[in-house]
Amino acid sequence: GLGSNRSSGAAILFDMVGNTSGYVGTNIKLQTGLTGDGQAGLQDRVIITENGNVGIGTTGPNAPLEIFKSGDNVKVLKISTIPSTSGVRYAELQFGLATDLTNNGSGIRGYWGNYGFDHSTDLRFYTTNAANTLSEAVTINNQGNVGIGTTGPVGNLHINGSNPYIRLTDANNTAPAGAFNIYDAGDALDFYRGTFGVDAVCLFTIKGSGNVGIGTTSPLTKLE
């Protein structure tokens, strides 16, 4: 193996591989072992296969990068950084298109509080719209609250947006019978069946005043 050292127990191997058709390729293996074990104690740590896949902890990667570690409750991958200044900072895992380098793509950011003073962390998911604007889609803060459209969720689930609503659909029933929507109308909470702009029907409304309307969105009494 190129660069092998019996005393330190490390080696880079160029491993010839073949099959019944006579095809021969080359894998590159990075091996390490305990000091003093020599080559007999060397184990494969990283492999680059003949098709370009990289395996860490596995000799048979089935993807461009495959990481494996046996055991229960193990740390498999860690992404970290050291900030240059204090303040709120993040480390990011980004997804994008190699054929469109100008596209912002999408990403997952791990935020932490004021460096050196605040150890709290948030996890935020970002997406890009048709105008190529990167914006936060979902936040999970250090208290476990989930925010959609907000970076500061104050409840277990906090949804913020322009006229936001929650849609529930039943896969066994077609709309409108199997589609229900809870809609924030600003001064009221409306419950609809169907699809907005298509066949939605308001079933009942709870106004900010506490009035409840069934079949009407403008109840003038406690129950109308």
Buried (B, 14 or more C-beta within 10 A) or exposed (E): BEEBEBEBBBBEBEBEEEEEEEEEEEBBBBBBBEEEBBBEBBEBBBBBBBEEBBBBBBEEBEEEEBEEEEEEEEEEEEEEEEEEEEEEBBBEEEEBEEEEEEEBBBBBBBBBBEBEEEEEEBBBBBBBEEEEEBEBBBBBBBEEBBBBBBEEBEEEEBBEEEEEBEEEEEEEEEBBEBBBBBBBBEEBBBBBBBBEEEEBEBBBBBBEEEBBBEEEEEBEEEEB
